[in-house]
């Protein structure tokens, strides 16, 4: 299920988590070469992604049960 990014926060390990409109979160790690998201390291980059739609795996799982 698609949900918009409404904010970001840091988890206990210092990784950014996208806060989704549904209340769930999704990690947005910059961990090359596996995940290349340098935009997450700056406030400007994160702000540019506000409103971007992601697939929420937790919502999808809840929908199918």
CNS distance restraints for C-alpha pairs under 8 A (distance, minus, plus):
assign (resid   1 and name CA) (resid  55 and name CA) 5.41 0.50 0.50
assign (resid   1 and name CA) (resid  56 and name CA) 5.44 0.50 0.50
assign (resid   1 and name CA) (resid  57 and name CA) 7.12 0.50 0.50
assign (resid   1 and name CA) (resid  59 and name CA) 5.96 0.50 0.50
assign (resid   1 and name CA) (resid  60 and name CA) 5.22 0.50 0.50
assign (resid   2 and name CA) (resid  53 and name CA) 5.97 0.50 0.50
assign (resid   2 and name CA) (resid  54 and name CA) 5.40 0.50 0.50
assign (resid   2 and name CA) (resid  55 and name CA) 4.49 0.50 0.50
assign (resid   2 and name CA) (resid  56 and name CA) 5.91 0.50 0.50
assign (resid   3 and name CA) (resid  20 and name CA) 5.95 0.50 0.50
assign (resid   3 and name CA) (resid  21 and name CA) 5.82 0.50 0.50
assign (resid   3 and name CA) (resid  22 and name CA) 6.56 0.50 0.50
assign (resid   3 and name CA) (resid  53 and name CA) 5.25 0.50 0.50
assign (resid   3 and name CA) (resid  54 and name CA) 5.46 0.50 0.50
assign (resid   3 and name CA) (resid  55 and name CA) 6.30 0.50 0.50
assign (resid   3 and name CA) (resid  56 and name CA) 6.24 0.50 0.50
assign (resid   4 and name CA) (resid  20 and name CA) 5.57 0.50 0.50
assign (resid   4 and name CA) (resid  21 and name CA) 5.46 0.50 0.50
assign (resid   4 and name CA) (resid  50 and name CA) 7.47 0.50 0.50
assign (resid   4 and name CA) (resid  51 and name CA) 5.03 0.50 0.50
assign (resid   4 and name CA) (resid  52 and name CA) 5.38 0.50 0.50
assign (resid   4 and name CA) (resid  53 and name CA) 4.24 0.50 0.50
assign (resid   4 and name CA) (resid  54 and name CA) 6.24 0.50 0.50
assign (resid   5 and name CA) (resid  18 and name CA) 6.10 0.50 0.50
assign (resid   5 and name CA) (resid  19 and name CA) 5.71 0.50 0.50
assign (resid   5 and name CA) (resid  20 and name CA) 4.57 0.50 0.50
assign (resid   5 and name CA) (resid  21 and name CA) 6.22 0.50 0.50
assign (resid   5 and name CA) (resid  49 and name CA) 7.16 0.50 0.50
assign (resid   5 and name CA) (resid  50 and name CA) 5.18 0.50 0.50
assign (resid   5 and name CA) (resid  51 and name CA) 5.02 0.50 0.50
assign (resid   5 and name CA) (resid  52 and name CA) 5.58 0.50 0.50
assign (resid   5 and name CA) (resid  53 and name CA) 6.26 0.50 0.50
assign (resid   5 and name CA) (resid  54 and name CA) 7.27 0.50 0.50
assign (resid   6 and name CA) (resid  18 and name CA) 7.54 0.50 0.50
assign (resid   6 and name CA) (resid  19 and name CA) 5.65 0.50 0.50
assign (resid   6 and name CA) (resid  20 and name CA) 5.56 0.50 0.50
assign (resid   6 and name CA) (resid  21 and name CA) 5.85 0.50 0.50
assign (resid   6 and name CA) (resid  50 and name CA) 5.63 0.50 0.50
assign (resid   6 and name CA) (resid  51 and name CA) 6.18 0.50 0.50
assign (resid   7 and name CA) (resid  18 and name CA) 6.00 0.50 0.50
assign (resid   7 and name CA) (resid  19 and name CA) 4.94 0.50 0.50
assign (resid   7 and name CA) (resid  20 and name CA) 7.17 0.50 0.50
assign (resid   7 and name CA) (resid  50 and name CA) 6.45 0.50 0.50
assign (resid   8 and name CA) (resid  16 and name CA) 6.45 0.50 0.50
assign (resid   8 and name CA) (resid  17 and name CA) 5.49 0.50 0.50
assign (resid   8 and name CA) (resid  18 and name CA) 4.54 0.50 0.50
assign (resid   8 and name CA) (resid  19 and name CA) 5.28 0.50 0.50
assign (resid   8 and name CA) (resid  46 and name CA) 7.45 0.50 0.50
assign (resid   9 and name CA) (resid  16 and name CA) 5.63 0.50 0.50
assign (resid   9 and name CA) (resid  17 and name CA) 5.37 0.50 0.50
assign (resid   9 and name CA) (resid  18 and name CA) 6.74 0.50 0.50
assign (resid   9 and name CA) (resid  19 and name CA) 7.18 0.50 0.50
assign (resid  10 and name CA) (resid  14 and name CA) 5.34 0.50 0.50
assign (resid  10 and name CA) (resid  15 and name CA) 5.34 0.50 0.50
assign (resid  10 and name CA) (resid  16 and name CA) 4.54 0.50 0.50
assign (resid  10 and name CA) (resid  17 and name CA) 5.98 0.50 0.50
assign (resid  11 and name CA) (resid  15 and name CA) 5.43 0.50 0.50
assign (resid  11 and name CA) (resid  16 and name CA) 6.33 0.50 0.50
assign (resid  11 and name CA) (resid  17 and name CA) 6.67 0.50 0.50
assign (resid  15 and name CA) (resid  27 and name CA) 7.16 0.50 0.50
assign (resid  15 and name CA) (resid  28 and name CA) 7.39 0.50 0.50
assign (resid  15 and name CA) (resid  29 and name CA) 6.13 0.50 0.50
assign (resid  16 and name CA) (resid  27 and name CA) 6.00 0.50 0.50
assign (resid  16 and name CA) (resid  28 and name CA) 5.57 0.50 0.50
assign (resid  16 and name CA) (resid  29 and name CA) 6.28 0.50 0.50
assign (resid  16 and name CA) (resid  40 and name CA) 7.15 0.50 0.50
assign (resid  17 and name CA) (resid  25 and name CA) 5.96 0.50 0.50
assign (resid  17 and name CA) (resid  26 and name CA) 5.30 0.50 0.50
assign (resid  17 and name CA) (resid  27 and name CA) 4.20 0.50 0.50
assign (resid  17 and name CA) (resid  28 and name CA) 5.54 0.50 0.50
assign (resid  17 and name CA) (resid  29 and name CA) 7.88 0.50 0.50
assign (resid  18 and name CA) (resid  25 and name CA) 5.39 0.50 0.50
assign (resid  18 and name CA) (resid  26 and name CA) 5.13 0.50 0.50
assign (resid  18 and name CA) (resid  27 and name CA) 6.06 0.50 0.50
assign (resid  18 and name CA) (resid  28 and name CA) 6.39 0.50 0.50
assign (resid  19 and name CA) (resid  23 and name CA) 6.66 0.50 0.50
assign (resid  19 and name CA) (resid  24 and name CA) 6.28 0.50 0.50
assign (resid  19 and name CA) (resid  25 and name CA) 4.71 0.50 0.50
assign (resid  19 and name CA) (resid  26 and name CA) 6.85 0.50 0.50
assign (resid  20 and name CA) (resid  24 and name CA) 5.46 0.50 0.50
assign (resid  20 and name CA) (resid  25 and name CA) 5.68 0.50 0.50
assign (resid  20 and name CA) (resid  26 and name CA) 7.57 0.50 0.50
assign (resid  20 and name CA) (resid  56 and name CA) 7.98 0.50 0.50
assign (resid  22 and name CA) (resid  59 and name CA) 7.87 0.50 0.50
assign (resid  24 and name CA) (resid  56 and name CA) 7.58 0.50 0.50
assign (resid  24 and name CA) (resid  58 and name CA) 7.23 0.50 0.50
assign (resid  26 and name CA) (resid  56 and name CA) 7.58 0.50 0.50
assign (resid  28 and name CA) (resid  37 and name CA) 7.34 0.50 0.50
assign (resid  28 and name CA) (resid  40 and name CA) 6.93 0.50 0.50
assign (resid  29 and name CA) (resid  35 and name CA) 6.51 0.50 0.50
assign (resid  29 and name CA) (resid  36 and name CA) 7.80 0.50 0.50
assign (resid  29 and name CA) (resid  37 and name CA) 6.59 0.50 0.50
assign (resid  29 and name CA) (resid  40 and name CA) 7.30 0.50 0.50
assign (resid  30 and name CA) (resid  35 and name CA) 5.48 0.50 0.50
assign (resid  30 and name CA) (resid  36 and name CA) 5.23 0.50 0.50
assign (resid  30 and name CA) (resid  37 and name CA) 4.55 0.50 0.50
assign (resid  30 and name CA) (resid  38 and name CA) 5.75 0.50 0.50
assign (resid  30 and name CA) (resid  40 and name CA) 6.83 0.50 0.50
assign (resid  30 and name CA) (resid  41 and name CA) 7.58 0.50 0.50
assign (resid  31 and name CA) (resid  35 and name CA) 4.92 0.50 0.50
assign (resid  31 and name CA) (resid  36 and name CA) 6.10 0.50 0.50
assign (resid  31 and name CA) (resid  37 and name CA) 7.52 0.50 0.50
assign (resid  32 and name CA) (resid  36 and name CA) 5.19 0.50 0.50
assign (resid  37 and name CA) (resid  41 and name CA) 7.96 0.50 0.50
assign (resid  38 and name CA) (resid  42 and name CA) 7.90 0.50 0.50
assign (resid  39 and name CA) (resid  44 and name CA) 7.83 0.50 0.50
assign (resid  39 and name CA) (resid  45 and name CA) 4.38 0.50 0.50
assign (resid  39 and name CA) (resid  46 and name CA) 6.33 0.50 0.50
assign (resid  40 and name CA) (resid  45 and name CA) 5.77 0.50 0.50
assign (resid  40 and name CA) (resid  46 and name CA) 5.32 0.50 0.50
assign (resid  41 and name CA) (resid  45 and name CA) 7.14 0.50 0.50
assign (resid  41 and name CA) (resid  46 and name CA) 7.60 0.50 0.50
assign (resid  42 and name CA) (resid  46 and name CA) 6.33 0.50 0.50
assign (resid  43 and name CA) (resid  47 and name CA) 6.04 0.50 0.50
assign (resid  44 and name CA) (resid  48 and name CA) 6.20 0.50 0.50
assign (resid  45 and name CA) (resid  49 and name CA) 6.72 0.50 0.50
assign (resid  46 and name CA) (resid  50 and name CA) 6.80 0.50 0.50
assign (resid  56 and name CA) (resid  60 and name CA) 6.32 0.50 0.50
assign (resid  57 and name CA) (resid  61 and name CA) 6.06 0.50 0.50
assign (resid  58 and name CA) (resid  62 and name CA) 6.19 0.50 0.50
assign (resid  59 and name CA) (resid  63 and name CA) 6.05 0.50 0.50
assign (resid  60 and name CA) (resid  64 and name CA) 6.38 0.50 0.50
assign (resid  61 and name CA) (resid  65 and name CA) 6.61 0.50 0.50
